[in-house]
Amino acid sequence: MRKILLSLIFMAVAILGFGQSFTKGDTLRGMLTPLRTCYDVVYYDLDVKVDIENKRLSGSTLFKFKATQNFTKLQFDLFDNMQIDSVVYNGAKLPFKREYNAVFIEFETPINRDAIDSFKVFYQGTPIAAKMPPWDGGLVWREDKNGDPFVGVACEGIGASLWWPNKDHLSDEPDSMMIRITVPKGLINVSNGRLRQTVELDSAWTRFDWFVANPINNYNVTINIAKYAHFHDIHINEEGDTLDLDYYVLPYNLSKAKQHFEQVKPMMKCFEQYMGNYPFYEDGYKLIETPYLGMEHQSAIAYGNNYRTGYNGTDYSRIGLTFDYIIIHETGHEWWGNNVSMKDIADMWIHEGFCTYSEAIYVECMFGYDTAIAYVNAKKPGIDNEEPIIGTYNVNSEGAGDMYNKGMLLLNTLRHVVNNDELWWDIIRGIQKDFGKTTTTTEEIVAYISRQTNQDLTYFFDQYLRYPNIPEFEYQITKKKKQLTLRFRWVADVKDFRMPIKVLVAPGNYEFIYPTTEWQNTILDLKKPTDFNVAEDLFYVNVVEVQ
């Protein structure tokens, strides 16, 4: 019966893909079936040897879990190009079966609800190599300018199970984790959290043991291997807490990095002011030079922006090359993505929309509100509005790339709909506090913001997230004698769309009007129709004059 039920679920997901084609492999990867929900991972102990010469990995993952119900069978994940040597439980090997990238084990006796138990997976293989990291996932095997190994990993989206066995679903983060990485002698590995110890195994190999004291997404677990130089600084917050700032860079970039990374401390001060304290004081903060552009690996941010300002030296803003985009954006993910995390990758806008908005937060803190508004609006040309921001649930399918820039613009719009900055920043900090170190959904975030503003904002989020089109403000102005009458309405996919918006009603005076999808009228104190204007810098909408 269970097999029949799961098959029906898989079929339903494929049908509901809204024209997209999904396979059973997609549902095994993306769906929370009973074989996944039956257990909650509380701790991983990952122990991996990195054979750089042969581009191979070998090692093990210990799964420590709590049973959420009685069960005998569960699923974990490891890509099918990687070999499982054995699965060990209570000192004995368990049989296992593989289907696509899913692995199924069955226990001889039931695991009882609330039991704390563990099993260990031994594995090896040649993992997928990334061709264009971080946009495609895999191990990154490079050399630095001196010809020394320069190795990293980026696996957001595709999944961490491409290189280590885990329960590869975003909803389940371990409470803590040990990451033991063995590398050729003379190299350094930097991973998440704090370095517990360095162990010289023999004349050829060194193991670095890193411990993560906080919940962590699987795709955030990282390795960074090179002949790194290290330097250290500290940030002290308003409460007097000390955050370690550790920087690992290629030796020939050391002096350059010391100067370039000075922007970290003012950035951290800004982010803490507007979004709340850095979430991972126990694990510290690291910037690690990598052979690819960047990634938000928790407490161990990958940095590859070549010590340039902007986006690898390119300015996509209206404010000039004033800061390093990768440092600001990827650090913003420590709050949005690493602290507040999505349950399903279809809700990836929670990571990327809010994180991109954190860039505007930084700009406002450093350069003022007007500059931040210019920065936000400079992103409009990069928005396609061709697909919804939210993807298809249960098949590991993220939404449109608009989640970045459109996500920022919808949040800027919402700020001005709320029209109360004290409340707005309370909401931003409140999301961090109430959803921090856990996983969440669009529905939970929308419900929270609606409660805090005391208004149902479902219509707002539905339009901007679930439909490609942005709302269209239609208007018509008629003049009778000296009186101008504005006729206006919303055209939107959401039937009850009713967002307030500011328009110019008198010279120098922008005021709110309250359009619905029905035509309304109001009198303007303007001399001629061409004087009328909509505050499009504050509200991301299309404005259409009806003739």
FIVEXBA-328032 format. One record per residue (C-alpha): residue number from 1; residue in one letter; z, x, y. Coordinates in steps of 0.1 Angstrom, whole numbers, plus 5000, padded with zeros to 4 digits. Layout:
BEGIN
{NUM,'A',{Z,X,Y}}
...
# end
This chain:
BEGIN
{1,'M',{5000,5000,5000}}
{2,'R',{5008,5028,5024}}
{3,'K',{4974,5044,5018}}
{4,'I',{4957,5011,5025}}
{5,'L',{4977,5006,5057}}
{6,'L',{4970,5041,5070}}
{7,'S',{4933,5036,5063}}
{8,'L',{4932,5004,5082}}
{9,'I',{4950,5021,5111}}
{10,'F',{4925,5049,5111}}
{11,'M',{4896,5024,5111}}
{12,'A',{4911,5004,5140}}
{13,'V',{4915,5035,5161}}
{14,'A',{4879,5045,5155}}
{15,'I',{4867,5010,5165}}
{16,'L',{4888,5010,5196}}
{17,'G',{4873,5043,5208}}
{18,'F',{4852,5024,5234}}
{19,'G',{4819,5038,5223}}
{20,'Q',{4832,5072,5214}}
{21,'S',{4830,5084,5178}}
{22,'F',{4862,5095,5162}}
{23,'T',{4868,5107,5126}}
{24,'K',{4898,5104,5103}}
{25,'G',{4905,5140,5112}}
{26,'D',{4910,5129,5148}}
{27,'T',{4935,5102,5138}}
{28,'L',{4953,5126,5115}}
{29,'R',{4956,5150,5145}}
{30,'G',{4964,5124,5172}}
{31,'M',{4982,5095,5156}}
{32,'L',{5019,5091,5150}}
{33,'T',{5017,5078,5114}}
{34,'P',{5049,5071,5093}}
{35,'L',{5043,5105,5078}}
{36,'R',{5051,5121,5111}}
{37,'T',{5076,5097,5126}}
{38,'C',{5098,5100,5095}}
{39,'Y',{5111,5133,5108}}
{40,'D',{5121,5149,5141}}
{41,'V',{5117,5186,5145}}
{42,'V',{5148,5201,5161}}
{43,'Y',{5141,5238,5157}}
{44,'Y',{5113,5262,5147}}
{45,'D',{5116,5298,5136}}
{46,'L',{5082,5313,5139}}
{47,'D',{5077,5347,5124}}
{48,'V',{5041,5361,5128}}
{49,'K',{5025,5395,5123}}
{50,'V',{4995,5401,5145}}
{51,'D',{4969,5424,5129}}
{52,'I',{4948,5432,5159}}
{53,'E',{4924,5455,5141}}
{54,'N',{4914,5428,5117}}
{55,'K',{4921,5398,5140}}
{56,'R',{4944,5382,5114}}
{57,'L',{4978,5366,5115}}
{58,'S',{5003,5363,5087}}
{59,'G',{5038,5350,5086}}
{60,'S',{5059,5318,5084}}
{61,'T',{5073,5289,5102}}
{62,'L',{5107,5274,5094}}
{63,'F',{5109,5237,5102}}
{64,'K',{5144,5224,5108}}
{65,'F',{5143,5186,5111}}
{66,'K',{5164,5154,5113}}
{67,'A',{5152,5125,5092}}
{68,'T',{5146,5094,5112}}
{69,'Q',{5143,5072,5081}}
{70,'N',{5144,5076,5043}}
{71,'F',{5113,5093,5031}}
{72,'T',{5098,5115,5004}}
{73,'K',{5065,5126,5020}}
{74,'L',{5056,5141,5054}}
{75,'Q',{5027,5156,5073}}
{76,'F',{5026,5189,5092}}
{77,'D',{4995,5206,5106}}
{78,'L',{4976,5239,5102}}
{79,'F',{4939,5243,5107}}
{80,'D',{4920,5244,5075}}
{81,'N',{4905,5278,5081}}
{82,'M',{4941,5292,5078}}
{83,'Q',{4955,5297,5043}}
{84,'I',{4988,5283,5032}}
{85,'D',{5004,5306,5007}}
{86,'S',{5034,5284,4999}}
{87,'V',{5058,5257,5012}}
{88,'V',{5094,5265,5002}}
{89,'Y',{5122,5240,5001}}
{90,'N',{5157,5248,4988}}
{91,'G',{5144,5280,4972}}
{92,'A',{5116,5263,4953}}
{93,'K',{5079,5260,4960}}
{94,'L',{5066,5225,4969}}
{95,'P',{5031,5213,4960}}
{96,'F',{5010,5204,4990}}
{97,'K',{4977,5187,4997}}
{98,'R',{4953,5193,5026}}
{99,'E',{4930,5169,5044}}
{100,'Y',{4911,5181,5075}}
{101,'N',{4938,5201,5094}}
{102,'A',{4967,5180,5081}}
{103,'V',{4990,5192,5053}}
{104,'F',{5011,5168,5032}}
{105,'I',{5042,5177,5012}}
{106,'E',{5062,5155,4989}}
{107,'F',{5099,5160,4980}}
{108,'E',{5111,5153,4945}}
{109,'T',{5141,5134,4958}}
{110,'P',{5143,5113,4989}}
{111,'I',{5154,5127,5022}}
{112,'N',{5179,5103,5036}}
{113,'R',{5180,5090,5071}}
{114,'D',{5200,5112,5096}}
{115,'A',{5199,5141,5072}}
{116,'I',{5194,5176,5087}}
{117,'D',{5172,5196,5064}}
{118,'S',{5145,5223,5065}}
{119,'F',{5115,5238,5048}}
{120,'K',{5094,5269,5053}}
{121,'V',{5057,5274,5054}}
{122,'F',{5042,5308,5046}}
{123,'Y',{5006,5313,5058}}
{124,'Q',{4979,5338,5068}}
{125,'G',{4943,5338,5081}}
{126,'T',{4918,5346,5108}}
{127,'P',{4924,5320,5136}}
{128,'I',{4897,5306,5158}}
{129,'A',{4888,5330,5186}}
{130,'A',{4884,5315,5220}}
{131,'K',{4850,5320,5236}}
{132,'M',{4858,5307,5271}}
{133,'P',{4896,5306,5274}}
{134,'P',{4915,5287,5285}}
{135,'W',{4888,5259,5284}}
{136,'D',{4883,5263,5247}}
{137,'G',{4912,5270,5224}}
{138,'G',{4919,5301,5202}}
{139,'L',{4931,5336,5201}}
{140,'V',{4919,5359,5228}}
{141,'W',{4911,5394,5215}}
{142,'R',{4902,5417,5244}}
{143,'E',{4908,5453,5256}}
{144,'D',{4920,5465,5289}}
{145,'K',{4902,5490,5311}}
{146,'N',{4918,5518,5291}}
{147,'G',{4905,5505,5258}}
{148,'D',{4940,5493,5247}}
{149,'P',{4945,5459,5230}}
{150,'F',{4949,5430,5254}}
{151,'V',{4956,5398,5233}}
{152,'G',{4967,5363,5242}}
{153,'V',{4963,5327,5231}}
{154,'A',{4953,5294,5248}}
{155,'C',{4954,5262,5227}}
{156,'E',{4961,5232,5249}}
{157,'G',{4942,5202,5237}}
{158,'I',{4929,5217,5205}}
{159,'G',{4964,5223,5193}}
{160,'A',{4989,5250,5184}}
{161,'S',{4982,5245,5147}}
{162,'L',{4951,5266,5151}}
{163,'W',{4974,5296,5148}}
{164,'W',{5008,5285,5134}}
{165,'P',{5021,5257,5112}}
{166,'N',{5039,5229,5131}}
{167,'K',{5041,5192,5136}}
{168,'D',{5012,5192,5160}}
{169,'H',{5019,5161,5180}}
{170,'L',{5029,5162,5217}}
{171,'S',{5057,5136,5212}}
{172,'D',{5078,5159,5191}}
{173,'E',{5093,5190,5209}}
{174,'P',{5119,5211,5192}}
{175,'D',{5152,5214,5210}}
{176,'S',{5150,5252,5208}}
{177,'M',{5129,5278,5191}}
{178,'M',{5128,5314,5179}}
{179,'I',{5095,5333,5183}}
{180,'R',{5093,5366,5163}}
{181,'I',{5061,5385,5169}}
{182,'T',{5053,5417,5151}}
{183,'V',{5027,5440,5167}}
{184,'P',{5013,5475,5163}}
{185,'K',{5038,5502,5175}}
{186,'G',{5032,5512,5211}}
{187,'L',{5023,5476,5222}}
{188,'I',{5046,5450,5238}}
{189,'N',{5046,5413,5230}}
{190,'V',{5059,5388,5256}}
{191,'S',{5066,5352,5245}}
{192,'N',{5085,5323,5259}}
{193,'G',{5122,5324,5267}}
{194,'R',{5145,5354,5265}}
{195,'L',{5140,5386,5246}}
{196,'R',{5168,5387,5220}}
{197,'Q',{5160,5420,5204}}
{198,'T',{5133,5445,5197}}
{199,'V',{5132,5457,5161}}
{200,'E',{5113,5489,5150}}
{201,'L',{5102,5479,5115}}
{202,'D',{5086,5512,5105}}
{203,'S',{5064,5538,5120}}
{204,'A',{5036,5514,5125}}
{205,'W',{5051,5480,5136}}
{206,'T',{5075,5466,5161}}
{207,'R',{5089,5431,5162}}
{208,'F',{5099,5412,5194}}
{209,'D',{5123,5383,5190}}
{210,'W',{5122,5357,5218}}
{211,'F',{5144,5327,5219}}
{212,'V',{5136,5295,5238}}
{213,'A',{5168,5275,5247}}
{214,'N',{5149,5244,5258}}
{215,'P',{5125,5218,5244}}
{216,'I',{5090,5232,5244}}
{217,'N',{5055,5217,5237}}
{218,'N',{5038,5234,5208}}
{219,'Y',{5008,5244,5228}}
{220,'N',{5031,5262,5253}}
{221,'V',{5042,5286,5226}}
{222,'T',{5025,5319,5234}}
{223,'I',{5019,5355,5225}}
{224,'N',{5008,5382,5250}}
{225,'I',{5002,5416,5236}}
{226,'A',{4993,5447,5256}}
{227,'K',{5007,5480,5269}}
{228,'Y',{5026,5462,5296}}
{229,'A',{5045,5475,5326}}
{230,'H',{5075,5454,5336}}
{231,'F',{5093,5448,5368}}
{232,'H',{5121,5423,5377}}
{233,'D',{5133,5403,5407}}
{234,'I',{5156,5373,5412}}
{235,'H',{5155,5339,5429}}
{236,'I',{5188,5323,5441}}
{237,'N',{5187,5286,5446}}
{238,'E',{5207,5265,5471}}
{239,'E',{5235,5260,5445}}
{240,'G',{5238,5298,5441}}
{241,'D',{5223,5299,5406}}
{242,'T',{5203,5330,5398}}
{243,'L',{5169,5328,5382}}
{244,'D',{5154,5359,5366}}
{245,'L',{5118,5366,5377}}
{246,'D',{5101,5389,5352}}
{247,'Y',{5066,5402,5356}}
{248,'Y',{5045,5419,5329}}
{249,'V',{5013,5435,5341}}
{250,'L',{4988,5461,5330}}
{251,'P',{5001,5495,5341}}
{252,'Y',{4972,5503,5365}}
{253,'N',{4979,5470,5383}}
{254,'L',{5016,5476,5388}}
{255,'S',{5017,5484,5425}}
{256,'K',{4991,5457,5433}}
{257,'A',{5012,5431,5413}}
{258,'K',{5044,5440,5431}}
{259,'Q',{5029,5431,5464}}
{260,'H',{5009,5401,5452}}
{261,'F',{5037,5384,5433}}
{262,'E',{5059,5384,5465}}
{263,'Q',{5046,5348,5470}}
{264,'V',{5066,5336,5440}}
{265,'K',{5100,5334,5457}}
{266,'P',{5088,5313,5487}}
{267,'M',{5069,5291,5463}}
{268,'M',{5099,5286,5441}}
{269,'K',{5120,5277,5471}}
{270,'C',{5094,5251,5482}}
{271,'F',{5091,5236,5447}}
{272,'E',{5128,5233,5443}}
{273,'Q',{5132,5216,5477}}
{274,'Y',{5106,5189,5469}}
{275,'M',{5108,5186,5431}}
{276,'G',{5142,5197,5421}}
{277,'N',{5155,5229,5406}}
{278,'Y',{5133,5250,5383}}
{279,'P',{5139,5233,5349}}
{280,'F',{5144,5264,5327}}
{281,'Y',{5170,5287,5342}}
{282,'E',{5183,5295,5307}}
{283,'D',{5149,5309,5297}}
{284,'G',{5140,5326,5330}}
{285,'Y',{5106,5327,5347}}
{286,'K',{5078,5351,5338}}
{287,'L',{5043,5358,5350}}
{288,'I',{5023,5377,5324}}
{289,'E',{4989,5393,5330}}
{290,'T',{4964,5379,5305}}
{291,'P',{4928,5384,5296}}
{292,'Y',{4919,5348,5307}}
{293,'L',{4924,5329,5339}}
{294,'G',{4957,5312,5333}}
{295,'M',{4978,5287,5314}}
{296,'E',{5012,5270,5319}}
{297,'H',{5030,5285,5289}}
{298,'Q',{5066,5275,5295}}
{299,'S',{5087,5302,5311}}
{300,'A',{5059,5326,5303}}
{301,'I',{5030,5317,5325}}
{302,'A',{4996,5333,5318}}
{303,'Y',{4982,5349,5349}}
{304,'G',{4946,5362,5351}}
{305,'N',{4935,5355,5386}}
{306,'N',{4928,5392,5393}}
{307,'Y',{4953,5394,5421}}
{308,'R',{4931,5374,5444}}
{309,'T',{4938,5344,5466}}
{310,'G',{4922,5311,5460}}
{311,'Y',{4906,5304,5426}}
{312,'N',{4897,5339,5415}}
{313,'G',{4887,5347,5451}}
{314,'T',{4869,5314,5458}}
{315,'D',{4882,5289,5484}}
{316,'Y',{4879,5252,5474}}
{317,'S',{4901,5240,5502}}
{318,'R',{4898,5235,5540}}
{319,'I',{4927,5259,5547}}
{320,'G',{4913,5293,5538}}
{321,'L',{4923,5318,5511}}
{322,'T',{4960,5316,5519}}
{323,'F',{4976,5317,5484}}
{324,'D',{4969,5325,5448}}
{325,'Y',{4959,5292,5432}}
{326,'I',{4968,5302,5396}}
{327,'I',{5003,5312,5405}}
{328,'I',{5010,5279,5424}}
{329,'H',{4992,5256,5400}}
{330,'E',{5005,5270,5367}}
{331,'T',{5040,5273,5381}}
{332,'G',{5038,5236,5391}}
{333,'H',{5033,5229,5354}}
{334,'E',{5069,5241,5348}}
{335,'W',{5079,5207,5363}}
{336,'W',{5048,5187,5354}}
{337,'G',{5038,5193,5318}}
{338,'N',{5066,5215,5306}}
{339,'N',{5097,5196,5319}}
{340,'V',{5081,5162,5321}}
{341,'S',{5057,5160,5292}}
{342,'M',{5032,5134,5278}}
{343,'K',{5036,5118,5244}}
{344,'D',{4999,5115,5239}}
{345,'I',{4971,5137,5254}}
{346,'A',{4954,5105,5266}}
{347,'D',{4981,5106,5293}}
{348,'M',{4973,5141,5304}}
{349,'W',{4971,5130,5340}}
{350,'I',{5009,5131,5340}}
{351,'H',{5006,5169,5336}}
{352,'E',{4975,5176,5356}}
{353,'G',{4976,5149,5383}}
{354,'F',{5012,5156,5393}}
{355,'C',{5007,5193,5389}}
{356,'T',{4976,5193,5412}}
{357,'Y',{4997,5173,5437}}
{358,'S',{5023,5201,5435}}
{359,'E',{4997,5223,5452}}
{360,'A',{4997,5199,5481}}
{361,'I',{5035,5200,5481}}
{362,'Y',{5034,5237,5484}}
{363,'V',{5009,5236,5512}}
{364,'E',{5029,5210,5531}}
{365,'C',{5061,5231,5527}}
{366,'M',{5044,5264,5538}}
{367,'F',{5019,5251,5564}}
{368,'G',{5028,5216,5574}}
{369,'Y',{5018,5180,5567}}
{370,'D',{4984,5180,5585}}
{371,'T',{4973,5211,5566}}
{372,'A',{4983,5195,5533}}
{373,'I',{4963,5163,5541}}
{374,'A',{4933,5185,5548}}
{375,'Y',{4939,5203,5515}}
{376,'V',{4941,5170,5495}}
{377,'N',{4909,5156,5511}}
{378,'A',{4890,5188,5504}}
{379,'K',{4891,5179,5467}}
{380,'K',{4871,5147,5471}}
{381,'P',{4837,5163,5464}}
{382,'G',{4849,5175,5431}}
{383,'I',{4856,5140,5418}}
{384,'D',{4830,5122,5396}}
{385,'N',{4845,5087,5392}}
{386,'E',{4824,5083,5360}}
{387,'E',{4851,5079,5334}}
{388,'P',{4887,5067,5333}}
{389,'I',{4914,5093,5338}}
{390,'I',{4933,5080,5308}}
{391,'G',{4917,5089,5274}}
{392,'T',{4918,5071,5241}}
{393,'Y',{4952,5070,5224}}
{394,'N',{4960,5082,5189}}
{395,'V',{4930,5105,5184}}
{396,'N',{4940,5135,5205}}
{397,'S',{4914,5126,5232}}
{398,'E',{4921,5134,5268}}
{399,'G',{4906,5115,5297}}
{400,'A',{4882,5126,5324}}
{401,'G',{4885,5159,5342}}
{402,'D',{4891,5138,5373}}
{403,'M',{4927,5138,5362}}
{404,'Y',{4932,5169,5384}}
{405,'N',{4917,5161,5418}}
{406,'K',{4917,5123,5415}}
{407,'G',{4952,5124,5402}}
{408,'M',{4963,5143,5433}}
{409,'L',{4945,5119,5456}}
{410,'L',{4959,5088,5439}}
{411,'L',{4994,5103,5443}}
{412,'N',{4987,5110,5480}}
{413,'T',{4975,5074,5483}}
{414,'L',{5006,5061,5467}}
{415,'R',{5028,5082,5490}}
{416,'H',{5013,5064,5520}}
{417,'V',{5014,5030,5503}}
{418,'V',{5052,5036,5498}}
{419,'N',{5053,5046,5535}}
{420,'N',{5088,5060,5532}}
{421,'D',{5090,5098,5527}}
{422,'E',{5127,5099,5519}}
{423,'L',{5121,5074,5491}}
{424,'W',{5089,5092,5480}}
{425,'W',{5106,5126,5475}}
{426,'D',{5135,5108,5458}}
{427,'I',{5110,5094,5433}}
{428,'I',{5094,5128,5427}}
{429,'R',{5128,5144,5421}}
{430,'G',{5139,5114,5401}}
{431,'I',{5111,5116,5376}}
{432,'Q',{5120,5152,5370}}
{433,'K',{5157,5143,5365}}
{434,'D',{5152,5111,5344}}
{435,'F',{5123,5122,5323}}
{436,'G',{5130,5160,5322}}
{437,'K',{5130,5178,5289}}
{438,'T',{5116,5148,5271}}
{439,'T',{5082,5132,5265}}
{440,'T',{5069,5101,5283}}
{441,'T',{5040,5077,5288}}
{442,'T',{5020,5063,5316}}
{443,'E',{5037,5029,5311}}
{444,'E',{5072,5045,5315}}
{445,'I',{5062,5064,5347}}
{446,'V',{5046,5033,5362}}
{447,'A',{5076,5012,5354}}
{448,'Y',{5100,5038,5369}}
{449,'I',{5080,5041,5402}}
{450,'S',{5078,5003,5404}}
{451,'R',{5116,5000,5400}}
{452,'Q',{5123,5026,5426}}
{453,'T',{5099,5010,5452}}
{454,'N',{5110,4975,5442}}
{455,'Q',{5074,4964,5438}}
{456,'D',{5051,4960,5408}}
{457,'L',{5026,4988,5411}}
{458,'T',{5009,4982,5378}}
{459,'Y',{4977,4970,5395}}
{460,'F',{4975,5002,5415}}
{461,'F',{4978,5026,5385}}
{462,'D',{4955,5004,5364}}
{463,'Q',{4927,5007,5389}}
{464,'Y',{4930,5044,5395}}
{465,'L',{4937,5054,5359}}
{466,'R',{4920,5030,5336}}
{467,'Y',{4887,5024,5354}}
{468,'P',{4862,5049,5367}}
{469,'N',{4857,5033,5401}}
{470,'I',{4881,5036,5430}}
{471,'P',{4888,5004,5450}}
{472,'E',{4863,4994,5476}}
{473,'F',{4874,4981,5510}}
{474,'E',{4848,4957,5522}}
{475,'Y',{4848,4946,5558}}
{476,'Q',{4828,4929,5585}}
{477,'I',{4834,4927,5622}}
{478,'T',{4822,4899,5644}}
{479,'K',{4824,4898,5682}}
{480,'K',{4829,4865,5701}}
{481,'K',{4830,4871,5738}}
{482,'K',{4854,4900,5741}}
{483,'Q',{4874,4893,5709}}
{484,'L',{4867,4913,5677}}
{485,'T',{4876,4897,5643}}
{486,'L',{4879,4918,5612}}
{487,'R',{4870,4902,5579}}
{488,'F',{4881,4922,5549}}
{489,'R',{4889,4922,5512}}
{490,'W',{4892,4945,5481}}
{491,'V',{4865,4948,5455}}
{492,'A',{4881,4962,5424}}
{493,'D',{4882,4960,5386}}
{494,'V',{4918,4948,5386}}
{495,'K',{4917,4912,5395}}
{496,'D',{4949,4911,5415}}
{497,'F',{4944,4944,5433}}
{498,'R',{4964,4941,5465}}
{499,'M',{4970,4976,5479}}
{500,'P',{4981,4977,5516}}
{501,'I',{4961,5001,5538}}
{502,'K',{4962,5014,5573}}
{503,'V',{4934,5007,5597}}
{504,'L',{4928,5012,5634}}
{505,'V',{4938,4979,5651}}
{506,'A',{4941,4991,5687}}
{507,'P',{4933,5024,5704}}
{508,'G',{4954,5051,5688}}
{509,'N',{4973,5026,5667}}
{510,'Y',{4969,5025,5629}}
{511,'E',{4987,4996,5613}}
{512,'F',{4990,4982,5578}}
{513,'I',{4969,4953,5567}}
{514,'Y',{4974,4936,5533}}
{515,'P',{4940,4929,5517}}
{516,'T',{4936,4911,5484}}
{517,'T',{4904,4903,5465}}
{518,'E',{4900,4872,5487}}
{519,'W',{4885,4874,5522}}
{520,'Q',{4910,4875,5551}}
{521,'N',{4907,4877,5588}}
{522,'T',{4926,4895,5616}}
{523,'I',{4921,4901,5653}}
{524,'L',{4914,4937,5665}}
{525,'D',{4924,4950,5699}}
{526,'L',{4893,4973,5701}}
{527,'K',{4865,4973,5726}}
{528,'K',{4836,4975,5702}}
{529,'P',{4830,4973,5664}}
{530,'T',{4822,5010,5661}}
{531,'D',{4857,5019,5672}}
{532,'F',{4871,5005,5640}}
{533,'N',{4883,5030,5614}}
{534,'V',{4901,5031,5580}}
{535,'A',{4927,5059,5573}}
{536,'E',{4906,5074,5545}}
{537,'D',{4924,5107,5548}}
{538,'L',{4956,5089,5536}}
{539,'F',{4941,5064,5511}}
{540,'Y',{4915,5073,5485}}
{541,'V',{4891,5044,5487}}
{542,'N',{4854,5036,5493}}
{543,'V',{4848,5018,5527}}
{544,'V',{4818,4995,5528}}
{545,'E',{4807,4976,5559}}
{546,'V',{4791,4943,5549}}
{547,'Q',{4762,4932,5572}}
# end
